[in-house]
Amino acid sequence: MDEITQPGSAKPRLPTQPSTPSSGHGAPAGPGLRDPRRLPAGQGAAWWSEGWQVFMAAPGTWIGIAVILILIMIALAFVPILGNLAQTVLAPIFGGGIALGCHALAKGRPLAIGHLFEGFTGNRFMPLFIVGLICLAATFVIWIAVIALVLGVAGGAGLFSALSADPSQMGLAVLGSLGLSALVIAPIAIVASALIAMAYWFTPALVALNGDEPIAALKKSFRACWQNFGATLIYGLIFIGLAIVASIPFGLGWIVLAPVMAGSWFASWRETFDA
């Protein structure tokens, strides 16, 4: 992979991309591809290498962005009910801003803290907001299905026991109320969540950078993840290992892992969709 460096600096930078027009949502997007590329499974590991290069292009700014975003999400977590809903809805908007920040680095422009909030500006805000609402609705559907299964297997008493547990332990409480039936229900819930994640993965970048409409972006993202399942699987397995390591020292490793993951996510979009 070709690299460029800033004048007077030895820090690696992202590969340059061709100059492109603005999208319909006001993003400095590339022309994009109508259909995703098929990539070898090994690219799932290569994305992490590129993510490290993105981080090293502006480590101080990336750490600042990570800290601010983590603090925002922690603050929202303390708001009963609405905070958790807001986290889901706002995630693609912040994701769009992060994609724009990575795109700026790829174009040789400096990364700024303000990139984190660029998803809230211009015509790109509403499409990203709609993506958040769709993800929230999909999450609700999964929970409703789980609740229906719990009622059918464990009855009302089991459901009440699960819902009255500590919210942070609710998932374990639900599984505990199901007993052996959890061996069937849990994998179904995991698969459903994975399908939603596949539809969401590329969507913020497709909306912010390619100018795709929300529904079209969700469909395209799912198709891309499905066609590149091998690369996606390898990427995910590496993420699990890195997440465990980052969480050991009081979670402080996430200050670095989060921006590296952002860079790897941008690399996956660039190699899959950028023309």
C-alpha positions in Angstrom: 0.0 0.0 0.0 1.4 3.4 -1.0 1.8 6.0 1.7 2.4 9.7 1.9 3.8 11.8 4.7 3.3 15.3 5.8 6.1 17.8 5.0 8.8 17.5 7.7 7.1 14.5 9.3 7.8 10.8 9.2 4.3 9.9 10.3 2.5 7.6 7.9 -0.6 8.9 6.2 -3.4 7.3 4.3 -3.2 6.6 0.6 -4.3 9.5 -1.4 -7.6 9.4 -3.2 -8.7 11.1 -6.4 -10.3 14.5 -6.2 -14.1 14.1 -6.2 -17.3 16.2 -6.3 -19.6 16.8 -3.4 -22.5 14.4 -2.8 -26.1 15.2 -2.6 -25.8 15.4 1.2 -23.0 18.0 1.0 -20.2 15.6 1.9 -16.9 15.7 0.1 -17.6 12.2 -1.2 -16.1 10.0 -3.8 -18.1 8.8 -6.8 -18.6 5.5 -5.0 -19.4 2.1 -6.5 -22.9 0.9 -7.2 -21.8 -2.6 -6.1 -19.3 -3.5 -3.4 -16.0 -5.1 -4.3 -15.2 -8.7 -3.4 -12.1 -8.8 -1.3 -9.9 -11.7 -0.1 -10.4 -12.8 3.5 -6.9 -11.5 4.4 -8.0 -7.9 4.0 -9.8 -8.2 7.3 -6.4 -8.2 8.9 -5.0 -5.5 6.6 -7.7 -3.1 7.6 -6.3 -3.1 11.1 -2.8 -2.3 9.8 -4.3 0.6 7.8 -6.2 1.7 10.9 -3.0 2.0 12.8 -1.6 4.3 10.0 -4.7 6.5 10.2 -4.1 6.8 14.0 -0.5 7.6 13.7 -1.2 10.4 11.1 -2.7 12.5 14.0 -2.5 10.6 17.3 -3.1 13.5 19.6 -6.2 14.7 17.8 -7.5 11.1 17.5 -7.1 10.6 21.3 -8.9 13.9 21.9 -11.8 12.7 19.7 -11.9 9.3 21.4 -12.0 10.9 24.9 -14.7 13.4 24.0 -16.9 10.7 22.4 -16.4 8.3 25.3 -17.4 11.0 27.8 -20.5 11.9 25.7 -21.6 8.3 25.7 -21.0 7.9 29.4 -23.0 11.0 30.1 -25.9 9.7 28.0 -25.8 6.4 29.9 -26.7 8.2 33.1 -29.9 9.6 31.6 -32.7 7.1 32.3 -34.2 5.4 29.3 -33.7 8.4 26.9 -29.9 8.2 27.3 -29.7 4.7 25.9 -32.1 5.6 23.1 -30.0 8.7 22.2 -26.8 6.6 22.1 -28.2 4.4 19.4 -29.7 7.3 17.4 -26.6 9.5 17.6 -24.0 6.7 16.9 -24.3 7.0 13.0 -24.2 10.8 13.2 -20.9 10.7 15.1 -19.8 7.9 12.7 -20.5 10.1 9.7 -18.3 12.8 11.3 -15.5 10.3 11.9 -15.7 9.1 8.3 -15.4 12.7 7.2 -12.3 13.2 9.4 -10.7 10.1 8.0 -11.5 11.3 4.5 -9.8 14.7 5.3 -6.6 12.8 6.3 -6.8 10.8 3.1 -6.9 14.1 1.1 -3.9 15.5 3.0 -5.9 17.9 5.1 -5.5 18.0 8.9 -7.8 16.2 11.3 -9.7 18.4 13.7 -11.8 17.7 16.9 -14.6 19.4 15.0 -14.8 16.5 12.6 -16.5 14.5 15.3 -19.5 16.8 15.0 -19.6 17.3 11.2 -22.4 14.7 10.9 -24.7 17.2 12.7 -24.1 19.8 10.0 -25.5 20.4 6.5 -27.8 18.1 4.5 -26.1 15.0 5.8 -27.6 15.2 9.3 -31.1 14.1 8.5 -30.1 10.9 6.5 -27.7 9.9 9.3 -30.5 10.6 11.9 -32.8 8.4 9.9 -30.2 5.6 10.0 -30.1 5.9 13.8 -33.9 5.7 14.0 -33.9 2.6 11.8 -31.2 0.9 14.0 -33.2 1.8 17.1 -36.3 0.3 15.6 -34.4 -2.9 14.6 -33.1 -3.2 18.2 -36.6 -2.9 19.6 -37.8 -5.6 17.3 -35.1 -8.0 18.6 -35.9 -7.2 22.2 -39.7 -7.7 21.6 -38.9 -11.0 20.0 -36.7 -12.0 23.0 -39.4 -10.9 25.4 -42.0 -13.0 23.5 -39.7 -16.0 23.7 -39.1 -15.5 27.4 -42.9 -15.3 28.0 -43.4 -18.4 26.0 -40.7 -20.4 27.8 -40.4 -19.0 31.3 -43.8 -17.4 31.7 -44.6 -14.0 33.3 -42.6 -14.7 36.5 -39.4 -15.4 34.6 -39.8 -12.2 32.6 -40.5 -10.1 35.7 -37.4 -11.6 37.4 -35.3 -10.7 34.4 -36.7 -7.2 34.0 -36.3 -6.4 37.7 -32.6 -7.2 37.6 -29.8 -4.7 37.5 -30.0 -3.2 33.9 -26.4 -3.9 33.3 -27.0 -7.6 34.1 -30.4 -7.8 32.3 -29.0 -9.9 29.5 -27.6 -12.5 31.9 -30.8 -12.4 33.9 -32.9 -13.1 30.8 -30.6 -16.1 30.0 -30.9 -17.3 33.5 -34.7 -17.3 33.5 -34.7 -19.4 30.3 -32.5 -22.2 31.6 -31.6 -24.7 28.9 -33.8 -23.0 26.4 -31.2 -20.2 26.3 -29.0 -22.5 24.3 -31.4 -22.1 21.4 -32.7 -18.5 22.0 -29.3 -16.9 22.7 -27.8 -17.9 19.3 -30.9 -16.7 17.5 -30.6 -13.3 19.2 -26.9 -13.2 18.4 -27.4 -14.0 14.8 -30.2 -11.3 14.5 -27.9 -8.7 16.1 -25.1 -9.7 13.7 -27.4 -9.2 10.7 -28.3 -5.7 12.0 -24.6 -5.0 12.5 -23.8 -6.0 8.9 -26.5 -3.7 7.6 -25.2 -0.8 9.7 -21.4 -1.3 9.4 -20.7 0.7 6.2 -23.9 2.8 6.3 -22.6 6.0 8.1 -19.7 6.2 5.6 -21.9 5.5 2.6 -24.3 8.3 3.6 -21.7 10.8 4.6 -19.1 10.1 1.9 -21.0 8.5 -1.0 -24.2 10.4 -0.5 -26.4 7.3 -0.5 -29.9 7.4 0.9 -30.4 5.6 4.3 -32.3 2.5 3.0 -30.1 2.1 0.0 -27.0 2.4 2.2 -28.2 -0.2 4.7 -28.9 -2.7 1.8 -25.5 -2.0 0.2 -23.7 -2.4 3.6 -25.4 -5.7 4.2 -24.5 -7.0 0.8 -20.9 -5.9 1.1 -20.5 -7.6 4.5 -22.2 -10.8 3.2 -20.0 -10.9 0.0 -16.9 -10.3 2.1 -17.8 -12.6 5.0 -14.3 -14.0 5.3 -12.7 -10.6 5.6 -15.4 -9.5 8.0 -15.0 -12.6 10.2 -11.2 -12.2 10.4 -11.6 -8.5 11.2 -14.1 -9.4 14.0 -11.9 -12.1 15.5 -9.0 -9.7 15.7 -11.2 -7.1 17.2 -12.2 -9.5 20.0 -8.6 -10.1 20.9 -7.7 -6.4 20.8 -10.8 -5.4 22.8 -9.8 -7.9 25.6 -6.3 -6.4 25.7 -7.6 -2.8 25.6 -10.0 -3.5 28.5 -7.4 -5.0 30.9 -5.8 -1.8 32.2 -9.1 -0.2 33.4 -10.3 0.1 29.8 -7.7 2.8 29.1 -6.5 0.9 26.0 -9.8 2.0 24.3 -8.4 5.5 24.0 -6.1 4.1 21.4 -8.1 1.2 20.1 -11.2 3.3 19.4 -9.4 5.6 16.9 -7.5 2.7 15.4 -10.8 0.9 14.9 -12.2 4.1 13.3 -9.3 4.1 10.8 -9.7 0.4 10.1 -13.4 1.0 9.5 -12.6 3.8 7.0 -10.1 1.5 5.3 -12.8 -1.2 4.9 -15.1 1.3 3.3 -12.4 2.7 1.0 -11.3 -0.7 -0.3 -14.9 -1.9 -0.6 -16.7 1.1 -2.1 -14.4 3.9 -3.1 -14.0 4.1 -6.9 
